[in-house]
Amino acid sequence: MAVEFISVKCPSCGADLSVEHGRGITYCNYCGTKILIQNDREHVYRSIDEARIKEVESEQLLRLRELEIEEKDKERERKTRYVAFGIAFAFLLGGAFIAIFNETAGMFGILIAMMIAAYTIPFSQKKKRRILSNDHQVQISDKMSRWQDKNYNTISMLFRTAGFVNVTEVPLHDLNMFNQMKNGQIEEVMINGEDDFDEGDIFSKDAKVMITYHCK
């Protein structure tokens, strides 16, 4: 039985190709483009950008991870608000009750309640940098955010491995014979002059990371 061929044109280089009838996918013999034949009668075809497909899949996975982090943050903030407002409410009621017998002590309790509420509201509204927009950015991992009491070499390696290209270790030379246990222990980690960063935050790869640590 004779094999029937159809003629199609490569959408990338324009070459005329002969394709076996009924075949859904073929490759251009000249430029290697992968071609999907959607309709045998009309010979409608398009190239498949596999790199773009992988890129989209990676973006989807990244977005799922971002959503997961955001959901954890929201849940943690909700719990923090509930606890803080509960404590503030207890101080408020206690202060109001005590004020019946001792106005000064009662007002002190009410003042504490107001301070707790004032601190909790802006904290819950704090915005975080969560979206990677290009390949020149790095996302802070959980281990990178928990640098306290860690050795500077370990944290420095984490930042460099993540993609940061401007990491500086600054020795403090502040130890003596009585506190040698802190040798190599981190004092502070700053990104672009700020020490306020958490897991999931996004920074440029060339952001200035400065790690100060205790040493002789």
C-alpha positions as CSV (number, residue, x, y, z in Angstrom):
1,M,0.0,0.0,0.0
2,A,1.5,3.4,-1.0
3,V,2.2,6.0,1.6
4,E,0.4,9.3,1.0
5,F,2.3,12.5,1.7
6,I,1.0,16.0,2.1
7,S,2.9,19.3,1.6
8,V,3.3,21.8,4.4
9,K,5.5,24.9,4.8
10,C,7.7,25.4,7.9
11,P,6.4,28.5,9.8
12,S,10.0,29.4,10.9
13,C,12.2,29.1,7.8
14,G,9.6,28.8,5.1
15,A,10.9,25.5,3.7
16,D,8.5,23.2,1.8
17,L,8.2,19.8,3.6
18,S,6.6,16.5,2.7
19,V,4.8,14.9,5.6
20,E,3.1,11.5,5.8
21,H,-0.7,11.8,5.7
22,G,-2.3,11.4,9.1
23,R,0.8,12.4,11.0
24,G,0.1,15.0,13.7
25,I,3.6,16.2,14.5
26,T,6.8,16.6,12.4
27,Y,10.1,18.4,12.5
28,C,11.6,20.7,9.9
29,N,14.6,19.1,8.1
30,Y,16.3,22.5,7.8
31,C,15.8,24.4,11.0
32,G,14.6,21.7,13.4
33,T,11.3,23.5,14.3
34,K,8.7,21.2,15.8
35,I,5.5,21.6,13.8
36,L,2.0,20.5,14.9
37,I,-0.4,19.8,12.0
38,Q,-3.9,20.7,13.4
39,N,-6.1,20.0,10.3
40,D,-5.1,17.6,7.5
41,R,-7.4,19.2,5.0
42,E,-6.5,22.8,5.6
43,H,-2.9,22.0,6.5
44,V,-2.9,24.6,9.3
45,Y,0.3,24.3,11.4
46,R,2.2,26.1,14.1
47,S,5.6,25.8,15.8
48,I,5.7,24.6,19.4
49,D,8.0,26.7,21.6
50,E,9.0,24.0,24.1
51,A,11.3,26.4,26.0
52,R,8.4,28.8,26.5
53,I,6.2,25.9,27.7
54,K,8.8,25.0,30.3
55,E,9.1,28.7,31.3
56,V,5.3,28.9,31.8
57,E,5.4,25.7,33.9
58,S,8.2,27.2,36.0
59,E,6.2,30.4,36.4
60,Q,3.2,28.4,37.5
61,L,5.1,26.5,40.1
62,L,6.7,29.7,41.4
63,R,3.3,31.4,41.6
64,L,2.0,28.4,43.6
65,R,4.9,28.7,46.0
66,E,4.3,32.4,46.3
67,L,0.6,31.8,47.1
68,E,1.6,29.2,49.6
69,I,3.9,31.6,51.4
70,E,1.3,34.4,51.2
71,E,-1.3,32.1,52.8
72,K,1.1,31.1,55.6
73,D,1.8,34.8,56.2
74,K,-1.9,35.7,56.3
75,E,-2.6,32.8,58.7
76,R,0.3,33.8,61.0
77,E,-0.8,37.5,60.9
78,R,-4.4,36.4,61.8
79,K,-3.2,34.5,64.8
80,T,-0.9,37.3,65.9
81,R,-3.8,39.8,65.6
82,Y,-6.2,37.6,67.6
83,V,-3.7,37.0,70.4
84,A,-2.7,40.7,70.5
85,F,-6.2,42.0,70.5
86,G,-7.2,39.4,73.1
87,I,-4.4,40.7,75.4
88,A,-5.3,44.3,74.7
89,F,-9.0,43.6,75.5
90,A,-8.0,41.9,78.7
91,F,-5.9,44.9,79.7
92,L,-8.7,47.2,78.7
93,L,-11.3,45.4,80.9
94,G,-8.8,45.0,83.7
95,G,-7.9,48.6,83.5
96,A,-11.5,49.7,83.5
97,F,-12.3,47.5,86.5
98,I,-9.2,48.7,88.5
99,A,-10.0,52.3,87.7
100,I,-13.1,52.0,89.9
101,F,-10.8,51.5,92.9
102,N,-7.5,53.1,91.6
103,E,-7.8,55.6,88.8
104,T,-4.0,55.8,88.1
105,A,-3.5,52.0,88.0
106,G,-6.6,51.6,85.8
107,M,-5.5,54.2,83.3
108,F,-2.1,52.5,83.1
109,G,-3.8,49.2,82.1
110,I,-5.9,51.0,79.5
111,L,-2.8,52.8,78.1
112,I,-1.1,49.4,77.7
113,A,-4.1,48.1,75.8
114,M,-4.0,51.1,73.5
115,M,-0.2,50.6,72.8
116,I,-0.7,46.9,72.0
117,A,-3.5,47.7,69.5
118,A,-1.5,50.6,67.9
119,Y,1.4,48.2,67.4
120,T,-0.6,45.3,66.0
121,I,-2.6,47.2,63.3
122,P,0.4,48.5,61.3
123,F,2.2,45.2,61.7
124,S,-0.8,43.3,60.2
125,Q,-0.9,45.7,57.3
126,K,2.8,45.4,56.4
127,K,3.4,44.7,52.7
128,K,6.0,42.2,51.6
129,R,7.9,41.9,48.3
130,R,6.7,38.5,47.0
131,I,6.7,38.4,43.2
132,L,9.7,37.5,41.1
133,S,9.5,39.6,37.9
134,N,12.7,38.5,36.1
135,D,15.8,36.3,36.3
136,H,17.8,39.0,37.9
137,Q,16.0,38.6,41.2
138,V,16.4,36.3,44.2
139,Q,13.9,35.1,46.8
140,I,14.9,34.8,50.4
141,S,14.6,31.3,51.7
142,D,13.6,30.1,55.2
143,K,17.2,29.3,56.2
144,M,18.5,32.7,54.9
145,S,15.9,34.5,57.0
146,R,16.9,32.6,60.2
147,W,20.5,33.7,60.4
148,Q,20.5,34.4,64.1
149,D,23.2,32.6,66.1
150,K,24.5,31.0,62.9
151,N,28.1,30.9,61.6
152,Y,28.8,33.6,59.0
153,N,30.3,31.1,56.5
154,T,27.1,29.1,56.4
155,I,24.8,32.0,55.8
156,S,27.2,33.7,53.4
157,M,27.2,30.5,51.3
158,L,23.4,30.3,51.3
159,F,23.2,33.9,50.0
160,R,25.8,33.3,47.3
161,T,24.2,30.0,46.3
162,A,20.8,31.6,46.0
163,G,22.2,34.1,43.4
164,F,23.4,37.1,45.3
165,V,26.6,38.4,43.7
166,N,27.5,41.3,46.1
167,V,28.0,39.6,49.5
168,T,30.5,41.1,52.0
169,E,31.6,39.6,55.3
170,V,32.7,42.2,57.8
171,P,34.7,41.0,60.9
172,L,34.1,42.9,64.1
173,H,37.2,41.8,66.0
174,D,35.4,42.3,69.2
175,L,36.1,39.0,71.1
176,N,38.4,38.4,74.0
177,M,39.4,35.4,76.1
178,F,36.1,35.4,77.9
179,N,33.7,35.2,74.9
180,Q,35.4,32.9,72.4
181,M,32.2,30.9,72.1
182,K,30.9,33.6,69.8
183,N,33.8,33.3,67.3
184,G,32.3,33.3,63.8
185,Q,28.8,34.0,65.1
186,I,26.7,36.5,63.1
187,E,25.9,39.8,64.7
188,E,23.8,41.2,61.8
189,V,22.7,40.6,58.2
190,M,21.7,43.6,56.1
191,I,20.4,43.8,52.5
192,N,20.8,47.2,51.0
193,G,21.3,48.7,54.4
194,E,18.1,47.2,55.9
195,D,17.9,44.3,58.3
196,D,14.1,43.8,57.9
197,F,13.6,40.9,55.6
198,D,11.7,37.6,55.8
199,E,11.3,34.3,53.9
200,G,9.8,35.0,50.5
201,D,11.0,38.6,50.1
202,I,12.4,39.4,46.7
203,F,15.7,41.3,46.0
204,S,17.9,42.1,43.0
205,K,20.8,39.7,42.6
206,D,23.2,42.7,42.9
207,A,21.7,43.9,46.1
208,K,24.4,44.7,48.7
209,V,24.4,41.9,51.4
210,M,26.6,42.7,54.4
211,I,27.2,40.1,57.0
212,T,28.9,41.3,60.2
213,Y,30.3,38.6,62.6
214,H,32.2,38.3,65.9
215,C,35.8,37.3,65.8
216,K,39.2,37.9,67.6
